[in-house]
């Protein structure tokens, strides 16, 4: 039975639960909205009693070669206490950016059906003459946002 559509359709939701599970294991208080119509996948209560909103974006190993960490067509305006968690399964990397950091680093589409929406591309591609294939790598300029845990949310 071919489950490829089922896998791709549910990948984002499975990754959201995976990331929330990791945050819970770190002792972070997480709350999941019943409706996702504001781009908020998780609300976190910090130890000082304040709340932050988090949107989780993930790319699977099965995305088009070269697009392992391309996150496109994102609707977003500056929002206080808002964070993005970007995950590339193929690169094995996670980046966490505040709303302000995201807006500083992203590109805004100027025309077409996604005009006004935002994109960020954490990876580049280079040709490997030994394997005779294109290989993906994480851009070094985004290393400052790479995280192994969720300490930014504590």
DSSP file (Angstrom, degrees, kcal/mol; ACC not computed):
  #  RESIDUE AA STRUCTURE BP1 BP2  ACC     N-H-->O    O-->H-N    N-H-->O    O-->H-N    TCO  KAPPA ALPHA  PHI   PSI    X-CA   Y-CA   Z-CA
    1    1 A X              0   0    0      0, 0.0     2,-0.8     0, 0.0     0, 0.0   0.000 360.0 360.0 360.0 133.8    0.0    0.0    0.0
    2    2 A X        +     0   0    0      1,-0.1     3,-0.2     2,-0.0     4,-0.2  -0.736 360.0 169.2 -86.2 111.7    1.4    3.4   -0.9
    3    3 A X     >  +     0   0    0     -2,-0.8     4,-3.0     1,-0.1     5,-0.2   0.172  43.1 111.6-103.7  15.6    1.3    5.7    2.1
    4    4 A X  H  > S+     0   0    0      1,-0.2     4,-2.6     2,-0.2     5,-0.2   0.908  80.9  43.9 -61.6 -42.9    3.4    8.5    0.5
    5    5 A X  H  > S+     0   0    0     -3,-0.2     4,-3.1     2,-0.2     5,-0.3   0.939 114.6  49.9 -65.8 -44.1    0.5   11.0    0.5
    6    6 A X  H  > S+     0   0    0     -4,-0.2     4,-1.7     1,-0.2    -2,-0.2   0.902 112.2  49.0 -60.3 -40.2   -0.5   10.0    4.0
    7    7 A X  H  X S+     0   0    0     -4,-3.0     4,-1.1     2,-0.2    -1,-0.2   0.955 115.0  42.3 -64.0 -49.6    3.0   10.5    5.1
    8    8 A X  H  X S+     0   0    0     -4,-2.6     4,-0.5     1,-0.2     3,-0.3   0.883 113.3  52.6 -68.1 -37.1    3.5   13.9    3.5
    9    9 A X  H  < S+     0   0    0     -4,-3.1     4,-0.3     1,-0.2    -1,-0.2   0.860 119.0  34.8 -67.0 -35.3    0.1   15.1    4.5
   10   10 A X  H  X S+     0   0    0     -4,-1.7     4,-2.5    -5,-0.3     5,-0.2   0.490  91.3  94.0 -98.2  -3.9    0.6   14.3    8.2
   11   11 A X  H  X S+     0   0    0     -4,-1.1     4,-2.6    -3,-0.3     5,-0.2   0.919  84.7  50.2 -57.0 -48.2    4.3   15.0    8.4
   12   12 A X  H  X S+     0   0    0     -4,-0.5     4,-2.2     1,-0.2    -1,-0.2   0.910 112.6  46.1 -59.1 -44.7    3.9   18.6    9.7
   13   13 A X  H  > S+     0   0    0     -4,-0.3     4,-2.2     2,-0.2    -1,-0.2   0.900 111.9  51.4 -66.7 -40.5    1.5   17.6   12.4
   14   14 A X  H  X S+     0   0    0     -4,-2.5     4,-2.2     1,-0.2    -2,-0.2   0.901 110.6  49.2 -62.7 -39.6    3.7   14.7   13.5
   15   15 A X  H  X S+     0   0    0     -4,-2.6     4,-2.9    -5,-0.2     5,-0.2   0.878 107.0  55.4 -68.0 -36.9    6.7   17.0   13.7
   16   16 A X  H  X S+     0   0    0     -4,-2.2     4,-2.7    -5,-0.2     5,-0.2   0.952 111.1  44.2 -58.1 -48.4    4.7   19.5   15.8
   17   17 A X  H  X S+     0   0    0     -4,-2.2     4,-2.5     1,-0.2    -2,-0.2   0.878 112.4  53.4 -64.0 -37.1    3.9   16.8   18.3
   18   18 A X  H  X S+     0   0    0     -4,-2.2     4,-2.1     2,-0.2    -2,-0.2   0.947 111.9  43.9 -61.7 -49.1    7.5   15.6   18.2
   19   19 A X  H  X S+     0   0    0     -4,-2.9     4,-2.3     2,-0.2    -2,-0.2   0.917 114.1  49.7 -64.6 -44.0    8.8   19.1   19.0
   20   20 A X  H  X S+     0   0    0     -4,-2.7     4,-2.6    -5,-0.2    -1,-0.2   0.908 109.6  52.9 -61.5 -40.8    6.2   19.7   21.7
   21   21 A X  H  X S+     0   0    0     -4,-2.5     4,-2.1     1,-0.2    -1,-0.2   0.900 108.3  49.9 -60.4 -41.3    7.1   16.4   23.2
   22   22 A X  H  X S+     0   0    0     -4,-2.1     4,-1.1     2,-0.2    -1,-0.2   0.904 110.7  49.9 -63.8 -40.7   10.8   17.4   23.3
   23   23 A X  H ><>S+     0   0    0     -4,-2.3     5,-2.3     1,-0.2     3,-0.6   0.919 109.5  51.1 -64.2 -42.5    9.9   20.7   25.0
   24   24 A X  H ><5S+     0   0    0     -4,-2.6     3,-1.8     1,-0.2    -1,-0.2   0.895 106.0  55.4 -60.3 -39.9    7.8   18.8   27.6
   25   25 A X  H 3<5S+     0   0    0     -4,-2.1    -1,-0.2     1,-0.3    -2,-0.2   0.767 103.8  55.4 -65.1 -24.9   10.7   16.5   28.3
   26   26 A X  T <<5S-     0   0    0     -4,-1.1    -1,-0.3    -3,-0.6    -2,-0.2   0.410 125.0-105.3 -85.1   1.4   12.8   19.6   29.0
   27   27 A X  T < 5S+     0   0    0     -3,-1.8     2,-0.4     1,-0.3    -3,-0.2   0.651  70.2 148.9  86.0  15.2   10.2   20.6   31.6
   28   28 A X      < -     0   0    0     -5,-2.3     2,-0.7    -6,-0.1    -1,-0.3  -0.679  50.1-124.7 -84.9 135.3    8.6   23.4   29.5
   29   29 A X  E     -A   45   0A   0     16,-0.7    16,-2.0    -2,-0.4     2,-0.4  -0.718  37.2-175.2 -80.3 114.0    4.9   24.0   30.1
   30   30 A X  E     -A   44   0A   0     -2,-0.7     2,-0.4    14,-0.2    14,-0.2  -0.894  14.1-168.9-116.5 142.0    3.3   23.7   26.7
   31   31 A X  E     -A   43   0A   0     12,-2.6    12,-2.9    -2,-0.4     2,-0.6  -0.997  12.2-147.0-129.7 133.3   -0.3   24.3   25.7
   32   32 A X        -     0   0    0     -2,-0.4    10,-0.2    10,-0.2     9,-0.1  -0.881  16.1-130.0-105.4 122.2   -1.8   23.3   22.3
   33   33 A X        -     0   0    0     -2,-0.6     3,-0.1     7,-0.2    -2,-0.0  -0.379   9.1-139.0 -63.9 145.0   -4.5   25.5   20.7
   34   34 A X  S    S+     0   0    0      1,-0.1     2,-0.4    -2,-0.0    -1,-0.1   0.795  91.7  43.3 -74.0 -27.9   -7.5   23.5   19.5
   35   35 A X        -     0   0    0      5,-0.0     2,-0.6     3,-0.0     3,-0.2  -0.967  67.6-157.9-122.3 134.4   -7.7   25.6   16.4
   36   36 A X        +     0   0    0     -2,-0.4     3,-0.1     1,-0.2     5,-0.1  -0.577  52.4 120.3-109.4  67.9   -4.7   26.6   14.3
   37   37 A X  S    S+     0   0    0     -2,-0.6    -1,-0.2     1,-0.1     0, 0.0   0.324  72.2  51.0-111.9   7.4   -6.0   29.7   12.5
   38   38 A X  S    S-     0   0    0     -3,-0.2    -1,-0.1     2,-0.2     3,-0.1   0.201 114.0-104.6-123.3  12.9   -3.5   32.2   13.8
   39   39 A X  S    S+     0   0    0      1,-0.2     2,-0.6    -3,-0.1    -3,-0.1   0.765  79.0 133.1  70.0  24.6   -0.3   30.3   12.9
   40   40 A X        +     0   0    0     -5,-0.1    15,-0.2     1,-0.1    -1,-0.2  -0.938  25.3 170.2-111.5 116.2    0.3   29.3   16.6
   41   41 A X        +     0   0    0     13,-2.6     2,-0.3    -2,-0.6    14,-0.2   0.696  69.5  11.5 -94.3 -22.4    1.1   25.7   17.1
   42   42 A X  E     - B   0  54A   0     12,-1.7    12,-2.7   -10,-0.2     2,-0.4  -0.989  57.4-149.8-157.4 142.7    2.1   25.9   20.8
   43   43 A X  E     -AB  31  53A   0    -12,-2.9   -12,-2.6    -2,-0.3     2,-0.4  -0.977  19.3-158.8-115.8 132.4    1.9   28.3   23.7
   44   44 A X  E     -AB  30  52A   0      8,-2.7     8,-2.2    -2,-0.4     2,-0.7  -0.928  10.0-147.9-115.5 132.4    4.6   28.2   26.3
   45   45 A X  E     -AB  29  51A   0    -16,-2.0   -16,-0.7    -2,-0.4     6,-0.2  -0.889  23.5-146.3 -96.3 117.0    4.4   29.5   29.8
   46   46 A X    >   -     0   0    0      4,-3.1     3,-2.2    -2,-0.7   108,-0.1  -0.335  26.5-103.7 -79.6 164.2    7.8   30.6   30.9
   47   47 A X  T 3  S+     0   0    0    107,-0.5    -1,-0.1     1,-0.3   107,-0.1   0.740 120.9  59.4 -62.1 -23.2    9.1   30.4   34.5
   48   48 A X  T 3  S-     0   0    0      2,-0.1    -1,-0.3   106,-0.0     3,-0.1   0.411 121.3-106.4 -86.1   4.2    8.5   34.1   35.0
   49   49 A X  S <  S+     0   0    0     -3,-2.2    -2,-0.1     1,-0.3     2,-0.1   0.364  80.9 124.4  91.1  -5.8    4.8   33.7   34.2
   50   50 A X        -     0   0    0     -5,-0.1    -4,-3.1     1,-0.0     2,-0.4  -0.457  52.2-133.4 -84.5 162.5    4.9   35.2   30.7
   51   51 A X  E     -B   45   0A   0     -6,-0.2     2,-0.3    -2,-0.1    -6,-0.2  -0.883  15.1-167.2-117.8 146.9    3.7   33.4   27.6
   52   52 A X  E     -B   44   0A   0     -8,-2.2    -8,-2.7    -2,-0.4     2,-0.4  -0.967  15.5-136.6-128.2 150.9    5.2   33.0   24.2
   53   53 A X  E     -Bc  43  82A   0     28,-2.9    30,-2.6    -2,-0.3     2,-0.4  -0.839  20.1-161.7-104.7 143.3    3.6   31.7   21.0
   54   54 A X  E     -Bc  42  83A   0    -12,-2.7   -13,-2.6    -2,-0.4   -12,-1.7  -0.984  12.4-162.8-131.2 134.7    5.4   29.3   18.8
   55   55 A X  E     - c   0  84A   0     28,-2.4    30,-2.6    -2,-0.4     2,-0.5  -0.973  16.1-151.9-111.9 130.9    5.0   28.3   15.2
   56   56 A X  E     - c   0  85A   0     -2,-0.5     2,-0.4    28,-0.2    30,-0.2  -0.891  13.6-178.0-107.1 127.1    6.7   25.0   14.1
   57   57 A X  E     - c   0  86A   0     28,-3.1    30,-2.5    -2,-0.5     2,-0.4  -0.990   7.1-179.5-124.5 131.6    7.8   24.5   10.5
   58   58 A X  E     - c   0  87A   0     -2,-0.4     2,-0.4    28,-0.2    30,-0.2  -0.980  18.3-156.4-136.8 146.4    9.4   21.3    9.4
   59   59 A X  E     - c   0  88A   0     28,-2.5    30,-2.9    -2,-0.4    31,-0.4  -0.979  21.8-139.2-119.5 131.2   10.8   19.8    6.2
   60   60 A X    >   -     0   0    0     -2,-0.4     3,-1.1    29,-0.2    30,-0.3  -0.238  26.4-106.2 -83.9 173.3   11.0   16.1    5.7
   61   61 A X  T 3  S+     0   0    0      1,-0.2    -1,-0.1    28,-0.1     7,-0.1   0.673 115.2  65.3 -68.9 -16.7   13.7   14.0    4.1
   62   62 A X  T 3  S+     0   0    0      6,-0.0    -1,-0.2     3,-0.0     3,-0.1   0.369  72.9 115.0 -93.9   4.9   11.5   13.5    1.1
   63   63 A X  S <  S-     0   0    0     -3,-1.1     3,-0.1     1,-0.2     5,-0.1  -0.288  83.5 -69.5 -70.3 163.3   11.4   17.2   -0.1
   64   64 A X    >   -     0   0    0      1,-0.1     3,-2.4     3,-0.1    -1,-0.2  -0.178  63.6 -92.0 -51.7 138.3   12.9   18.1   -3.5
   65   65 A X  T 3  S+     0   0    0      1,-0.3    -1,-0.1     2,-0.1    70,-0.1  -0.310 115.9  27.1 -54.6 131.5   16.7   17.8   -3.5
   66   66 A X  T 3  S+     0   0    0     -3,-0.1    -1,-0.3    58,-0.1     3,-0.2   0.196 104.6  81.9  99.1 -14.7   18.1   21.3   -2.7
   67   67 A X    X   +     0   0    0     -3,-2.4     3,-1.4     1,-0.2    -3,-0.1   0.006  45.5 126.5-111.4  27.3   15.1   22.3   -0.6
   68   68 A X  T 3  S+     0   0    0      1,-0.3    22,-0.2    56,-0.1    23,-0.2   0.789  89.2  21.2 -58.5 -29.3   15.9   20.6    2.7
   69   69 A X  T 3  S+     0   0    0     -3,-0.2    53,-2.7    19,-0.1     2,-0.6  -0.169  88.3 127.9-135.4  41.8   15.6   23.9    4.7
   70   70 A X  E <   -F  121   0B   0     -3,-1.4     2,-0.5    51,-0.2    51,-0.2  -0.895  31.5-177.1 -99.5 120.9   13.4   26.1    2.5
   71   71 A X  E     +F  120   0B   0     49,-2.9    49,-2.6    -2,-0.6     2,-0.2  -0.959  17.7 170.8-121.6 111.4   10.4   27.5    4.3
   72   72 A X  E     +     0   0B   0     -2,-0.5    47,-0.2    47,-0.2    46,-0.1  -0.709  42.4  31.6-124.7 166.9    8.2   29.5    2.0
   73   73 A X  E     +     0   0B   0     -2,-0.2     2,-0.5     1,-0.2    -1,-0.2   0.877  69.8 163.9  56.1  46.3    4.9   31.3    1.7
   74   74 A X  E     -F  118   0B   0     44,-3.0    44,-3.2    -3,-0.2     2,-0.6  -0.833  31.1-146.7 -97.2 125.6    4.8   32.3    5.4
   75   75 A X        +     0   0    0     -2,-0.5     2,-0.3    42,-0.2    42,-0.1  -0.820  40.0 143.5 -89.1 120.3    2.3   35.0    6.4
   76   76 A X        -     0   0    0     -2,-0.6     2,-0.3    27,-0.0    -2,-0.1  -0.947  28.8-176.3-162.6 137.9    3.8   36.9    9.3
   77   77 A X        -     0   0    0     -2,-0.3    23,-0.0     1,-0.0    26,-0.0  -0.888  57.0 -66.3-124.9 160.4    4.1   40.5   10.7
   78   78 A X        +     0   0    0     -2,-0.3     2,-0.4    22,-0.1    22,-0.0  -0.212  59.0 178.8 -51.9 125.6    6.1   41.5   13.7
   79   79 A X    >   -     0   0    0      3,-0.1     3,-0.9    -3,-0.0    20,-0.4  -0.976  25.8-127.3-135.8 118.2    4.6   39.9   16.8
   80   80 A X  T 3  S+     0   0    0     -2,-0.4   -27,-0.1     1,-0.2     3,-0.1  -0.320  93.2  14.5 -62.3 147.3    5.9   40.3   20.3
   81   81 A X  T 3  S+     0   0    0      1,-0.2   -28,-2.9   -29,-0.1     2,-0.4   0.833  97.4 130.3  58.6  36.5    6.6   37.1   22.2
   82   82 A X  E <   -c   53   0A   0     -3,-0.9    17,-2.1   -30,-0.2     2,-0.3  -0.971  32.7-178.4-124.3 136.3    6.4   35.0   19.1
   83   83 A X  E     -cD  54  98A   0    -30,-2.6   -28,-2.4    -2,-0.4     2,-0.4  -0.950  17.7-143.8-133.0 151.9    9.0   32.4   17.9
   84   84 A X  E     -cD  55  97A   0     13,-3.2    13,-1.9    -2,-0.3     2,-0.5  -0.930   5.6-159.9-109.5 139.5    9.5   30.1   15.0
   85   85 A X  E     -cD  56  96A   0    -30,-2.6   -28,-3.1    -2,-0.4     2,-0.5  -0.978  13.6-169.3-115.2 114.3   11.0   26.6   15.3
   86   86 A X  E     -cD  57  95A   0      9,-3.0     9,-2.7    -2,-0.5     2,-0.4  -0.900   3.5-172.4-106.2 130.0   12.3   25.5   11.9
   87   87 A X  E     -cD  58  94A   0    -30,-2.5   -28,-2.5    -2,-0.5     2,-0.6  -0.984  14.7-166.1-127.9 130.1   13.3   21.9   11.5
   88   88 A X  E  >> -cD  59  93A   0      5,-2.6     5,-1.6    -2,-0.4     4,-1.4  -0.942   2.7-169.7-111.3 108.8   15.1   20.2    8.6
   89   89 A X  T  45S+     0   0    0    -30,-2.9   -29,-0.2    -2,-0.6    -1,-0.2   0.906  86.8  50.8 -62.5 -42.3   14.8   16.4    9.0
   90   90 A X  T  45S+     0   0    0    -31,-0.4    -1,-0.2   -30,-0.3   -29,-0.1   0.888 116.4  39.3 -66.8 -39.3   17.3   15.8    6.1
   91   91 A X  T  45S-     0   0    0    -23,-0.2    -1,-0.2     2,-0.1    -2,-0.2   0.645 102.7-131.7 -83.5 -14.1   19.9   18.2    7.5
   92   92 A X  T  <5 +     0   0    0     -4,-1.4     2,-0.3     1,-0.2    -3,-0.2   0.878  63.3 128.0  66.3  37.4   19.3   17.1   11.1
   93   93 A X  E   < -D   88   0A   0     -5,-1.6    -5,-2.6     2,-0.0     2,-0.4  -0.911  44.0-162.6-130.7 154.3   19.1   20.7   12.2
   94   94 A X  E     -D   87   0A   0     53,-0.4    53,-2.5    -2,-0.3     2,-0.4  -1.000   5.6-167.4-135.0 135.3   16.8   23.0   14.1
   95   95 A X  E     -DE  86 146A   0     -9,-2.7    -9,-3.0    -2,-0.4     2,-0.5  -0.972   4.1-160.9-121.7 137.6   16.7   26.8   14.1
   96   96 A X  E     +D   85   0A   0     49,-2.3     2,-0.4    -2,-0.4   -11,-0.2  -0.981  15.8 173.0-120.8 124.1   14.8   29.0   16.5
   97   97 A X  E     -D   84   0A   0    -13,-1.9   -13,-3.2    -2,-0.5     2,-0.1  -0.982  26.9-129.8-130.5 139.7   14.1   32.6   15.6
   98   98 A X  E  >  -D   83   0A   0     -2,-0.4     4,-2.8   -15,-0.2   -15,-0.3  -0.317  39.6-100.3 -72.0 168.6   12.0   35.3   17.3
   99   99 A X  H  > S+     0   0    0    -17,-2.1     4,-2.4   -20,-0.4     5,-0.2   0.923 126.2  48.7 -55.6 -46.0    9.5   37.2   15.2
  100  100 A X  H  > S+     0   0    0    -18,-0.2     4,-1.7     2,-0.2    -1,-0.2   0.906 111.7  48.4 -63.4 -43.2   11.9   40.1   15.0
  101  101 A X  H  > S+     0   0    0      2,-0.2     4,-1.8     1,-0.2    -2,-0.2   0.914 111.0  51.4 -64.0 -42.8   14.9   37.8   14.0
  102  102 A X  H  X S+     0   0    0     -4,-2.8     4,-2.5     1,-0.2     3,-0.3   0.937 109.6  48.7 -59.3 -47.6   12.8   36.1   11.3
  103  103 A X  H  < S+     0   0    0     -4,-2.4    -1,-0.2     1,-0.2    -2,-0.2   0.824 110.9  51.7 -64.8 -30.3   11.7   39.4    9.8
  104  104 A X  H  < S+     0   0    0     -4,-1.7    -1,-0.2    -5,-0.2    -2,-0.2   0.847 119.6  34.7 -70.8 -34.0   15.3   40.6    9.7
  105  105 A X  H  < S+     0   0    0     -4,-1.8    -2,-0.2    -3,-0.3    -3,-0.2   0.689 101.1  87.3 -96.9 -22.0   16.5   37.4    8.0
  106  106 A X     <  -     0   0    0     -4,-2.5     2,-0.4    -5,-0.2    14,-0.2  -0.194  67.8-127.0 -80.7 169.6   13.6   36.5    5.6
  107  107 A X  E     -G  119   0B   0     12,-3.0    12,-2.5     0, 0.0     2,-0.5  -0.881  17.2-138.3-109.2 147.5   12.8   37.5    2.1
  108  108 A X  E     -G  118   0B   0     -2,-0.4    10,-0.2    10,-0.2     2,-0.2  -0.934  21.6-120.0-109.2 127.4    9.4   39.0    1.1
  109  109 A X        -     0   0    0      8,-3.0     7,-3.1    -2,-0.5     8,-0.1  -0.462  21.6-163.5 -66.3 128.7    7.9   37.8   -2.1
  110  110 A X        +     0   0    0     -2,-0.2     2,-0.3     5,-0.2    -1,-0.1   0.768  63.8   0.6 -87.2 -28.7    7.4   40.9   -4.4
  111  111 A X  S    S+     0   0    0      3,-0.1     3,-0.4     4,-0.0    -1,-0.1  -0.879  88.5  59.4-150.2 179.9    4.9   39.4   -6.9
  112  112 A X  S >  S-     0   0    0     -2,-0.3     3,-1.8     1,-0.2    -3,-0.0  -0.291 101.7 -43.2  86.3-174.4    3.0   36.3   -7.9
  113  113 A X  T 3  S+     0   0    0      1,-0.3    -1,-0.2    -2,-0.1     0, 0.0   0.709 139.8  48.2 -66.2 -19.6    0.4   34.4   -6.0
  114  114 A X  T >  S+     0   0    0     -3,-0.4     3,-2.3     3,-0.1    -5,-0.3   0.075  77.1 151.4-107.6  23.9    2.5   34.6   -2.8
  115  115 A X  T <  S+     0   0    0     -3,-1.8    -5,-0.2     1,-0.3     3,-0.1  -0.305  70.7  19.6 -55.7 133.2    3.2   38.4   -3.0
  116  116 A X  T 3  S+     0   0    0     -7,-3.1    -1,-0.3     1,-0.4     2,-0.1   0.197  99.3 115.2  89.7 -16.2    3.7   39.7    0.5
  117  117 A X    <   -     0   0    0     -3,-2.3    -8,-3.0   -42,-0.1    -1,-0.4  -0.461  61.5-123.7 -84.4 163.0    4.4   36.3    2.0
  118  118 A X  E     -FG  74 108B   0    -44,-3.2   -44,-3.0   -10,-0.2     2,-0.3  -0.761  22.0-171.3-115.3 153.1    7.8   35.6    3.5
  119  119 A X  E     - G   0 107B   0    -12,-2.5   -12,-3.0    -2,-0.3     2,-0.4  -0.980   5.4-169.7-139.2 149.8   10.4   32.9    2.9
  120  120 A X  E     -F   71   0B   0    -49,-2.6   -49,-2.9    -2,-0.3     2,-0.5  -0.993   5.3-162.9-140.8 137.9   13.7   31.8    4.5
  121  121 A X  E     +F   70   0B   0     -2,-0.4   -51,-0.2   -51,-0.2   -53,-0.0  -0.943   8.2 179.7-125.4 107.3   16.2   29.4    3.1
  122  122 A X        +     0   0    0    -53,-2.7    17,-3.0    -2,-0.5     2,-0.3   0.526  63.0  60.4 -85.4  -7.0   18.6   27.9    5.6
  123  123 A X  E     -H  138   0C   0    -54,-0.3    15,-0.2    15,-0.3     2,-0.2  -0.884  56.4-164.3-127.5 156.1   20.5   25.8    3.2
  124  124 A X  E     -H  137   0C   0     13,-2.8    13,-2.0    -2,-0.3     2,-0.4  -0.648  18.5-128.3-119.1-178.2   22.6   26.0    0.0
  125  125 A X  E     -H  136   0C   0     11,-0.2     2,-0.3    -2,-0.2    11,-0.2  -0.986  19.4-177.1-135.3 142.8   23.6   23.4   -2.5
  126  126 A X  E     -H  135   0C   0      9,-2.6     9,-3.3    -2,-0.4     2,-0.4  -0.989  29.6-113.0-139.4 151.2   27.0   22.6   -3.9
  127  127 A X  E     -H  134   0C   0     -2,-0.3     2,-0.7     7,-0.2     7,-0.2  -0.687  21.4-152.6 -85.0 129.4   28.1   20.1   -6.6
  128  128 A X  E  >> -H  133   0C   0      5,-3.0     4,-1.9    -2,-0.4     5,-1.2  -0.901   3.6-164.9-102.3 109.6   30.2   17.2   -5.4
  129  129 A X  T  45S+     0   0    0     -2,-0.7    -1,-0.1     1,-0.2     5,-0.1   0.742  86.2  58.2 -67.7 -21.5   32.5   16.1   -8.2
  130  130 A X  T  45S+     0   0    0      1,-0.2    -1,-0.2     3,-0.1    -2,-0.0   0.941 119.7  26.6 -72.2 -47.6   33.3   12.8   -6.5
  131  131 A X  T  45S-     0   0    0      2,-0.2    -2,-0.2    -3,-0.1    -1,-0.2   0.602 100.3-133.5 -89.3 -12.2   29.7   11.7   -6.2
  132  132 A X  T  <5 +     0   0    0     -4,-1.9     2,-0.3     1,-0.2    -3,-0.2   0.875  68.9 110.2  59.8  38.8   28.6   13.7   -9.2
  133  133 A X  E   <S-H  128   0C   0     -5,-1.2    -5,-3.0    -7,-0.1     2,-0.3  -0.952  75.7-103.4-140.4 158.8   25.6   14.9   -7.3
  134  134 A X  E     -H  127   0C   0     -2,-0.3     2,-0.4    -7,-0.2    -7,-0.2  -0.661  38.4-160.3 -79.1 136.3   24.3   18.1   -5.7
  135  135 A X  E     -H  126   0C   0     -9,-3.3    -9,-2.6    -2,-0.3     2,-0.3  -0.954   8.9-134.3-122.9 141.8   24.7   18.2   -1.9
  136  136 A X  E     +H  125   0C   0     -2,-0.4     2,-0.3   -11,-0.2   -11,-0.2  -0.638  24.1 176.6 -91.6 149.3   22.9   20.3    0.6
  137  137 A X  E     -H  124   0C   0    -13,-2.0   -13,-2.8    -2,-0.3     2,-0.3  -0.987  33.9-105.7-147.6 152.3   24.6   22.2    3.4
  138  138 A X  E     -H  123   0C   0     -2,-0.3   -15,-0.3   -15,-0.2     2,-0.2  -0.627  40.5-111.3 -79.3 134.3   23.4   24.6    6.1
  139  139 A X    >   -     0   0    0    -17,-3.0     3,-1.6    -2,-0.3     4,-0.1  -0.477  18.4-140.5 -63.7 128.2   24.4   28.2    5.5
  140  140 A X  G >  S+     0   0    0      1,-0.3     3,-2.0    -2,-0.2     4,-0.3   0.789  95.8  72.9 -60.4 -27.7   26.9   29.3    8.2
  141  141 A X  G 3  S+     0   0    0      1,-0.3     3,-0.3     2,-0.1    -1,-0.3   0.700  97.0  50.3 -63.7 -16.7   25.3   32.7    8.5
  142  142 A X  G X> S+     0   0    0     -3,-1.6     3,-2.0   -20,-0.2     4,-0.6   0.346  76.5 102.9-101.2   6.6   22.4   31.0   10.3
  143  143 A X  G X4 S+     0   0    0     -3,-2.0     3,-1.2     1,-0.3    -1,-0.2   0.833  71.1  67.5 -57.3 -32.2   24.5   29.1   12.9
  144  144 A X  G 34 S+     0   0    0     -4,-0.3    -1,-0.3    -3,-0.3    -2,-0.1   0.695 103.7  45.1 -63.6 -16.9   23.6   31.7   15.5
  145  145 A X  G <4 S+     0   0    0     -3,-2.0   -49,-2.3     2,-0.0    -1,-0.3   0.512  85.6 113.5-102.0  -7.6   20.0   30.4   15.4
  146  146 A X  B <<  -E   95   0A   0     -3,-1.2     2,-0.3    -4,-0.6   -51,-0.2  -0.442  45.5-177.0 -67.5 135.6   20.9   26.7   15.4
  147  147 A X        -     0   0    0    -53,-2.5   -53,-0.4    -2,-0.1     3,-0.1  -0.970  32.8-167.8-134.8 149.1   19.7   25.0   18.6
  148  148 A X  S    S+     0   0    0     -2,-0.3     2,-0.2   -55,-0.1    -1,-0.1   0.527  83.8  13.4-105.3 -15.5   20.0   21.5   20.1
  149  149 A X  S    S-     0   0    0    -55,-0.1     3,-0.2  -123,-0.0  -126,-0.1  -0.714  82.9 -99.6-143.7-167.0   17.4   22.2   22.8
  150  150 A X    >   +     0   0    0     -2,-0.2     3,-2.2     1,-0.2     4,-0.3  -0.103  65.4 131.8-116.7  34.2   14.8   24.8   23.8
  151  151 A X  G >   +     0   0    0      1,-0.3     3,-1.3     2,-0.2    -1,-0.2   0.756  65.1  70.0 -60.4 -24.4   16.7   26.8   26.4
  152  152 A X  G 3  S+     0   0    0      1,-0.2    -1,-0.3    -3,-0.2    -2,-0.1   0.744  99.0  51.0 -62.8 -21.0   15.5   30.0   24.7
  153  153 A X  G <         0   0    0     -3,-2.2    -1,-0.2     1,-0.2    -2,-0.2   0.468 360.0 360.0 -97.5  -2.1   12.1   29.2   26.0
  154  154 A X    <         0   0    0     -3,-1.3  -107,-0.5    -4,-0.3    -1,-0.2   0.488 360.0 360.0 -78.4 360.0   13.0   28.6   29.7
